[in-house]
Structures are given as structure tokens and as C-alpha cells.
Amino acid sequence: MGKDQINAPKGVIEYVPPSSSHFEEVVTLLSILAKQFGYQPIVLPIFEETNLFQRGVGESTDVVQKEMYTFEDRGGRSLTLRPEGTAGVMRSVIENNLDRGQLPVKVFYTGPFFRAERPQKGRYRQFHQFGVEAIGYEDPEIDFEVIALANSAYQKLGLKQFTLQLTSLGDSQSRAAHRAELVKYISKLELDDETLQRAKLNPLRLFDDKRTEIQEMMKNAPILLDYLNQDSINHFEIVKKLLNSSSIEFEINPRMVRGLDYYTKTTFEFVHPLLGAQSGIGGGGRYDGLMSELGGQELSGIGFGLGLDRILLALEAEKISIVDNSQLDIFLVPINQEAKEFSALLAQVLRIHGLKVDIAYGNRSLKGGMKAADKQGAKYSCVIGEDELASRQLSLKNMMNEGVNVPSTISIPNLSQLEKIIASSNAVSQKGSNNLSNEGIELVHQIKKLLS
């Protein structure tokens, strides 16, 4: 009797072929776009000291109070799987003295994040994000750049039905004036002890409460936008002006507070109407006091986190197909032992010269090999048997056109010549040259001519 099967933990999402290729293509596109905007990659640990998130994210947030995966290591240190990206980036910038160099510090990151939430479609305990941070200046033009980058990302992916929601949470002076009035308003409400405690830590949190009865109580609460001082107004007006000038449409959402305590001034969220309750596909904002809170300089920053899992759901909802650049060019189908050895070396030559190639491994029949080629989604298949090796001529079948033969053949070297091509190509590559072996180039040229 076999052992019990072990499954993935509840609330995580996995990407296996072919969806893993779609996931990778989205990350690749976003990375290329971020670099075009002048951002550089940063790679961070997936766990940090718990205190980083308590101080950086905010004690009043659901993230810190209810959702963090916190554990004690063997040294008695309290560690937490990262629930978001910005605090870790800021910690790294401070620790590695990036803020002492060229400003602004512009970085991007991607990877898994963790929150102990109730799992549902679009909301997972392990989720994936792509984020950017621009640290060092408080120019509204940088706010515009960050929002424009996110907007461009969705457009490049082909999404059309998303909406940008925008607000300003003001500077410390504006927030203090608003807080005084908001606390007065909240003091007149009949709230449970837990909600009252959250309101004491940060009264803005009640705007983010999902309970219907709390939303009803807060519908007439004073709005922060009405308490912005002139500096905050001017900053917000420039951001809106630049967005309008770039034809980036947005809606003002005066009740937006986001789920983290560090946001100030420009705050934004992208929502998608086809995703139901989990409609947020990305968002971010400015955080003027976060670096000093974490022991660094008084430097401002702004960033965003885009939800990769929800982006894929939005693409599916809009019926948008992602171009799969991992599609095989050729699938080789050897039908005897000599052909298997030849195919292994031929595949190596073609891969060295840039083609995506796979082989029908195992003792498959011709029919089984062709089925494998079809399942792999290869553009072309190539059967290699006794006749092909004797004539040193190969034919390709167009798998995208019901396996029709390509009306031409490829002249191939013999086994010993293939070995020399590989050795020559490897030697050239080790010297750092881009000029691969002439024989290999000629062979690949023949194949590429047929593929086109």
C-alpha cells in the first residue's frame, strides 16, 4: 500500500506548465518596463525581524494584528514571513547605505509574500507581487512616474477594463487637523472594544473596515481631502495635471486609505471590475516618514505593489492570451537507439545556437513520439530514424498546421561531425566570443529558413 499523498498547504497557489510560462512572461514584461523607467532589481529575504513590520507597516493594521506568519527561530529571535515589500526595501536601503549615494534610489522587486488570510479566489496565503520603490525625493513628478509605470504595465499586458483610483492622504500637518475632527466623530459612535482600539491607533482604519455596519456609521465622517493644507493641495494638483496631460484616466476616491499605515500624500489603487470582491490588481503611494521610522534619514519615497496572481485572473477575465516565448521550435522524435544518441547531440547543437528544442525520451513508438510533440506545443516536429540517418536528410512537420510536411529537407552532419560542432561551439563560447561554429551556424540557418 502506498504512502499518503502530501498536498500543498491550504491557501497557496501554484503555477505549473503551461500557466507557469504565462506567469514568467508577465514578470519578464514588468521587469523590462521597470528598467526602461530607470529602476534596478533588488533581491531581498522572504523573512525579516518581526519588529520591521510592526514599526514599518503599522500596529493598527490587520496585516500586523491578524495576518502575519510569525515564528521564533532556534536563537529565540522573532521572525516574520514578509507580508509586503516596502518595509524590507527600506530596511535594505538603509542597511546598505544606498540612501547615501545617488538619489533617488529606484529599485524593483518580485517574489512571494505571505498573509494568514481566509483563502478565496484572488486572495491567497502565499501571493506574488511585482513592486517598485523610488526613494529620496518628494517631487510630485516622481509620483506621476510611478503611477505611469503601473498604468503602462497593465496596458502592455493588454488589459483594458481597469480603473485608476486616486486620492491624497496629505502631510503630517493635514493629517493632524483631520485626525482631531475624525476622533470627535468616532467618539460618538457605538463601537466594540476591538474596533475602538484600532481607531485609537489609527482612526483612518475605520474607512477601510469591510463590515457593512461600520461602513454605514462612517459614511458621514470627515474626509481627509477636505483638510489638506496648501502644500499638500499643490502637490496633489501637479500629480493630477501630469496624469491628465498624459491621458491617464483616473477617479478620485476620497475614502481610500489602503491597508498600510505608512502612506502619505499621493495614494492610488488600480481596480478591475471583472474580479468581484478581490478587484484590486495593484496600488501604492507615498510614504514620507517611513525611512526615519525605521532608523534612517528623513527621506521621502513612493512605490507600488502589483498583484501578479490577480493580473493573471484579470487577463483570463478579459480573455487575453499571453504570448508564450517558451514554445518549442522543434521536437525531435528518434525511433531507434542510434537515432536517440544522434538526437541528443543534434538538440545540443541547436540549443547552443539559440533554438528551443526537446526530445521524445523513452522507448516511444512513432505514434507516441508525435503525440508527445503535440502535447508539448512544439511548432515543428522532426522524426529521426534509420532512413534519415542513412540519407543524412531530415524533414520537418508543421505542428501548427496539422502536421503537414515542410516542402524541403535539411542536410545534416553525421554523429562524429556533430561532436566536433559541439566542441567547437563550446570552445568559442568559453572565449567569450559571439561567433559560434560555422558548421553549426550553417545547420541552424537551414532549419531557421524552413521555420520562417
C-alpha positions in Angstrom: 0.0 0.0 0.0 1.4 3.4 -1.0 2.0 6.2 1.4 -0.4 9.1 1.8 -0.1 11.8 -0.7 1.2 15.2 0.5 -0.6 18.2 -0.9 0.3 21.9 -0.9 -0.8 23.9 2.2 -4.2 25.4 2.1 -4.5 28.9 0.6 -1.4 28.8 -1.7 -1.5 29.0 -5.5 1.0 27.1 -7.7 1.8 27.8 -11.3 2.6 24.6 -13.3 3.0 24.3 -17.1 1.5 25.9 -19.1 0.4 28.6 -16.7 3.9 28.9 -15.2 5.1 30.2 -18.6 2.3 32.9 -18.5 3.4 33.9 -15.0 7.0 34.2 -16.1 6.1 36.2 -19.2 4.2 38.7 -17.1 7.2 39.1 -14.7 9.6 39.5 -17.6 7.5 42.2 -19.3 7.2 44.1 -16.0 11.0 43.8 -15.3 11.8 45.1 -18.8 9.4 48.0 -18.4 10.8 48.9 -15.0 14.3 49.1 -16.4 13.1 51.4 -19.2 11.9 53.7 -16.4 15.4 53.6 -14.8 14.7 51.1 -12.0 17.2 48.4 -11.0 16.5 45.0 -9.5 16.8 44.3 -5.7 16.6 40.8 -4.2 15.5 40.6 -0.6 15.0 37.8 2.0 11.4 36.4 2.4 11.6 36.7 6.2 12.7 39.6 8.4 12.8 40.6 12.0 9.1 40.9 13.2 9.8 44.4 14.5 10.4 45.7 11.0 6.8 45.1 10.1 5.4 46.2 13.4 7.1 49.6 13.0 7.0 49.8 9.3 3.6 48.6 8.4 1.7 49.8 11.5 0.4 48.3 14.7 -3.2 49.2 13.8 -3.3 47.3 10.5 -5.0 44.0 10.0 -1.7 42.8 8.5 0.2 43.2 11.8 -2.7 42.4 14.1 -4.1 39.3 12.4 -2.3 38.2 9.2 1.4 37.8 9.8 3.2 34.5 9.8 5.5 35.0 12.8 7.7 32.4 14.4 10.7 32.1 16.7 13.9 30.7 15.4 16.3 28.5 17.2 18.1 31.5 18.6 14.9 32.9 20.1 14.6 35.6 17.5 11.1 36.6 16.4 10.9 36.4 12.6 8.1 37.0 10.1 7.5 35.9 6.6 7.2 39.2 4.6 3.6 40.3 4.3 4.5 43.2 1.9 7.6 44.6 0.1 8.2 48.2 1.0 9.4 47.8 4.6 12.0 45.3 3.5 13.2 47.5 0.7 13.6 50.4 3.1 15.5 48.3 5.6 17.9 47.2 2.9 18.4 50.7 1.5 19.3 51.9 5.0 21.5 48.9 5.9 23.4 49.0 2.6 23.7 52.8 2.6 22.0 53.2 -0.8 20.4 56.4 0.5 24.0 57.9 0.9 24.6 57.6 -2.8 22.9 58.8 -6.0 19.3 59.8 -5.3 16.6 58.9 -6.0 17.2 55.2 -5.2 15.0 53.4 -7.8 14.6 49.7 -7.4 12.1 46.9 -8.4 11.5 43.5 -6.8 9.3 40.5 -7.3 8.5 37.3 -5.4 6.2 35.6 -2.9 4.6 37.3 0.1 2.6 35.8 3.0 -0.6 36.7 4.9 -2.7 34.4 7.1 -6.0 35.3 5.4 -9.1 33.4 4.6 -8.3 31.8 1.2 -10.5 32.6 -1.8 -10.0 33.2 -5.5 -7.6 36.1 -5.8 -6.7 36.2 -2.1 -4.1 33.7 -1.1 -1.9 33.0 2.0 1.1 33.0 -0.3 0.7 35.5 -3.1 3.0 37.1 -5.6 3.8 40.7 -6.3 5.9 42.9 -8.5 6.8 46.2 -6.9 8.9 49.3 -7.4 10.2 52.0 -4.9 11.6 55.4 -5.7 13.3 56.8 -2.6 15.0 60.2 -2.0 12.8 63.0 -3.2 9.2 64.1 -2.7 8.7 65.6 -6.1 5.1 65.1 -7.4 6.7 64.3 -10.8 8.1 61.1 -9.2 4.6 60.2 -8.0 3.4 60.6 -11.6 6.2 58.5 -12.9 5.4 55.6 -10.6 1.7 55.7 -11.4 2.5 56.0 -15.1 4.8 52.9 -14.9 2.0 50.8 -13.3 -0.5 52.1 -15.9 1.9 51.3 -18.7 2.4 47.8 -17.3 -1.3 47.0 -17.5 -1.6 48.4 -21.0 1.4 46.5 -22.2 -0.2 43.3 -21.0 -3.3 44.2 -23.0 -5.7 45.0 -20.1 -8.4 47.5 -20.9 -11.0 47.3 -18.2 -9.0 48.5 -15.2 -9.6 51.8 -13.4 -7.1 54.0 -11.5 -8.5 55.4 -8.2 -6.6 58.3 -6.7 -6.5 60.4 -3.5 -4.2 62.3 -1.2 -3.7 61.4 2.4 -1.9 64.7 3.0 1.2 65.6 5.0 1.6 65.3 8.8 0.0 68.7 9.4 -3.0 67.9 7.2 -3.4 64.5 8.9 -3.3 66.0 12.4 -6.0 68.5 11.6 -8.2 65.8 10.1 -7.5 63.3 12.9 -8.7 65.8 15.5 -12.1 66.0 13.8 -12.3 62.3 12.9 -11.6 61.3 16.5 -14.5 63.6 17.6 -16.8 61.9 15.1 -15.8 58.4 16.1 -16.2 59.1 19.8 -20.0 59.5 19.2 -20.2 56.0 17.5 -21.2 52.8 19.3 -18.2 50.6 18.6 -17.0 47.3 20.0 -13.8 47.3 22.1 -11.6 45.8 19.3 -12.7 48.5 16.8 -12.2 51.2 19.4 -8.7 50.0 20.0 -7.9 50.1 16.2 -9.4 53.6 16.0 -7.1 54.8 18.8 -4.0 53.6 17.0 -5.2 55.0 13.6 -8.7 56.3 13.1 -8.3 56.1 9.3 -8.5 52.4 9.6 -12.3 52.6 10.1 -12.6 53.8 6.5 -11.1 50.5 5.4 -13.4 48.4 7.5 -15.3 45.9 5.4 -18.2 45.4 7.8 -21.5 46.9 6.5 -22.5 48.4 9.9 -19.1 50.2 10.2 -19.3 51.5 6.6 -22.8 52.8 7.4 -21.5 54.6 10.5 -18.6 56.1 8.6 -20.5 57.4 5.6 -20.7 61.0 7.1 -17.3 61.0 8.6 -15.0 63.9 7.8 -12.8 63.3 4.7 -9.1 63.9 4.7 -9.2 65.6 1.3 -11.2 68.4 2.9 -8.3 69.1 5.4 -5.3 69.2 3.1 -3.0 72.2 3.6 -1.8 74.3 0.7 1.4 72.3 0.3 -0.5 69.0 0.0 -3.1 70.6 -2.3 -0.3 71.9 -4.6 1.4 68.5 -4.6 -1.8 66.7 -5.5 -2.8 69.2 -8.2 0.6 68.7 -10.0 0.1 64.9 -10.0 -3.4 65.2 -11.4 -2.2 67.7 -14.0 0.5 65.4 -15.2 -1.9 62.4 -15.4 -4.4 64.5 -17.4 -1.6 65.7 -19.7 -0.6 62.1 -20.4 -4.2 61.0 -21.0 -4.1 58.6 -18.0 -7.7 58.5 -16.8 -8.4 58.4 -13.0 -11.2 58.7 -10.5 -10.9 60.5 -7.2 -11.7 58.2 -4.3 -11.8 60.4 -1.1 -12.3 57.4 1.2 -9.3 55.4 0.1 -6.8 54.7 2.9 -5.1 51.5 1.6 -4.2 48.7 4.1 -1.0 50.0 5.4 -0.3 52.9 7.9 2.8 54.4 6.3 1.0 56.1 3.3 1.0 59.9 3.0 0.1 62.3 0.2 -0.5 60.6 -3.2 -2.2 57.2 -2.8 -3.6 55.1 -5.6 -5.2 51.8 -6.5 -5.9 50.0 -9.7 -9.2 48.0 -9.7 -10.7 45.6 -12.2 -14.5 45.2 -12.3 -14.4 41.6 -13.5 -12.7 40.2 -10.4 -15.6 40.7 -8.0 -14.7 41.3 -4.3 -11.0 40.9 -4.9 -10.9 43.7 -7.5 -7.7 45.4 -6.5 -4.9 44.4 -9.0 -2.3 46.8 -7.6 -1.7 50.0 -5.8 0.7 52.1 -3.7 1.5 55.6 -2.6 3.9 57.9 -0.9 5.5 57.3 2.5 7.2 60.4 3.8 8.1 59.2 7.3 8.8 55.6 6.8 12.6 55.7 6.4 13.1 57.7 9.6 10.7 55.4 11.5 13.0 52.5 10.5 16.1 54.3 11.7 17.2 56.0 8.5 17.3 59.5 7.2 14.3 61.8 6.7 13.9 60.8 3.1 10.6 60.5 1.2 9.6 57.7 -1.1 6.9 56.3 -3.2 6.2 52.9 -4.7 3.6 50.3 -5.7 2.9 46.6 -5.5 1.1 44.9 -8.4 -0.6 41.6 -7.6 0.7 39.1 -10.2 -2.0 36.5 -9.3 -4.8 38.9 -9.8 -3.2 40.3 -13.0 -3.4 36.7 -14.4 -7.0 36.5 -13.3 -7.8 39.8 -15.0 -6.1 38.6 -18.2 -8.2 35.5 -18.1 -11.4 37.5 -17.4 -10.7 39.7 -20.4 -9.8 36.6 -22.5 -6.3 38.0 -23.2 -3.8 35.4 -24.3 -0.2 35.9 -23.3 2.4 35.2 -26.0 4.4 32.2 -24.8 8.0 32.7 -25.7 8.9 29.4 -24.2 7.2 27.5 -27.1 9.5 24.8 -28.5 10.8 25.4 -32.0 11.4 21.7 -32.7 10.5 18.5 -31.1 12.8 15.6 -32.1 11.3 12.1 -32.4 14.0 9.4 -32.5 12.8 5.9 -33.3 15.8 3.7 -32.5 18.8 3.8 -30.2 21.2 5.3 -32.8 18.7 8.0 -33.5 18.3 8.7 -29.8 22.1 9.3 -29.4 22.1 11.4 -32.6 19.1 13.4 -31.4 20.7 14.2 -28.1 23.7 15.7 -29.8 21.6 17.5 -32.5 19.5 19.0 -29.8 22.6 20.3 -28.1 23.9 22.0 -31.3 20.5 23.6 -32.0 20.2 24.8 -28.3 23.7 26.3 -28.4 22.7 28.2 -31.5 19.6 29.6 -29.9 16.7 27.3 -30.8 14.3 25.8 -28.2 14.4 22.0 -28.7 13.2 19.0 -26.8 13.3 15.2 -27.5 10.8 12.3 -27.1 12.7 10.4 -24.4 11.9 6.8 -23.5 11.3 4.0 -25.9 8.3 5.7 -27.7 6.8 4.5 -30.9 6.5 6.9 -33.8 2.9 7.5 -32.9 3.7 8.1 -29.2 6.5 10.5 -30.2 4.2 12.6 -32.4 1.6 12.7 -29.6 4.3 14.0 -27.3 5.3 16.7 -29.8 1.7 17.8 -30.0 1.3 17.9 -26.2 4.4 19.9 -25.8 3.0 22.5 -28.2 6.1 22.5 -30.4 6.0 24.5 -33.6 7.6 21.7 -35.6 8.5 18.0 -35.2 11.2 16.0 -36.7 11.3 12.2 -37.0 14.8 10.7 -37.0 15.2 7.0 -37.8 17.3 4.6 -39.9 16.4 6.2 -43.2 17.1 9.8 -42.1 20.5 8.8 -40.7 21.4 6.9 -43.8 20.4 9.7 -46.2 21.5 12.5 -43.8 18.3 14.4 -44.7 15.7 15.5 -42.2 12.1 16.7 -42.8 10.1 18.9 -40.6 6.4 18.6 -39.9 4.4 21.8 -39.1 2.6 21.0 -35.9 0.7 24.3 -36.1 -0.8 23.1 -39.4 -2.0 19.6 -38.6 1.5 18.0 -39.1 1.9 18.9 -42.8 5.4 18.3 -44.1 7.5 21.3 -44.8 8.3 21.1 -48.5 12.1 21.0 -48.1 14.7 18.9 -46.3 17.7 19.6 -44.1 21.2 18.3 -44.8 22.6 17.0 -41.5 26.1 16.1 -40.4 26.9 12.6 -39.1 27.5 11.8 -35.4 31.2 12.5 -35.4 30.7 15.8 -37.2 28.0 16.8 -34.6 30.5 16.1 -31.8 33.1 18.4 -33.5 30.4 21.1 -33.9 29.6 21.0 -30.2 33.3 21.0 -29.2 34.0 23.9 -31.5 30.9 25.9 -30.3 31.8 25.3 -26.6 35.4 26.4 -27.2 34.3 29.6 -28.9 31.7 30.3 -26.1 34.3 29.9 -23.4 36.4 32.6 -25.1 33.5 35.0 -24.7 33.0 35.3 -28.5 29.6 35.7 -30.1 30.8 33.9 -33.3 29.7 30.2 -33.0 31.0 27.4 -35.2 30.5 27.9 -38.9 29.1 24.3 -39.3 26.6 24.9 -36.5 25.6 28.2 -38.0 25.0 26.6 -41.4 22.9 23.8 -39.9 20.8 26.2 -37.9 20.5 28.6 -40.9 18.9 25.8 -42.9 16.5 25.0 -40.1 15.6 28.6 -39.4 14.9 29.2 -43.1 12.4 26.4 -43.0 10.9 27.6 -39.7 10.2 31.0 -41.2 
